[in-house]
Amino acid sequence: ASAESAARTYFDAVHSSNLDLLASVFAPDAALRFPTLDPVVGRDNIRAFYANVFEFYTHRHDEITCWMSNGSDTVAAEIHFDGTTNTGQNAEFEAVDIFHVKDGLIRELRIYYDSYKVMSMLGTLPSR
């Protein structure tokens, strides 16, 4: 599978809150990196992290506005995120997700966004 195919499967899983599909697209020793958080390492830990994200954001949507690829193992998605937390707070921000893929599995996902803006909107972030 191509890097873009793995990334699209990731977004399909996130949009449908499908933790099993989400976990299946990550390599067993994959790393997830966010601003302000220690890396989340390992497929099982990434699955557990997203279970918390899905509980925190009761509504969420990533609109992919641009795909970029190096032509082989790396693809980036520029996204517009729109969500509502479990306390009813709205969050809307831009982000860039960079996927490093090998053998059809995400080895590393780096998610970049303005963490100060998000913290200012919400007062908190999803827990690990």
Secondary structure, DSSP 8 states (H G I E B T S, - for coil): --HHHHHHHHHHHHHTT-HHHHHHTEEEEEEEE-TTS--EESHHHHHHHHHHHHHHEEEEEEEEEEEEE-SSSEEEEEEEEEEEETTS-EEEEEEEEEEEEETTEEEEEEEEE-HHHHHHHHSS----
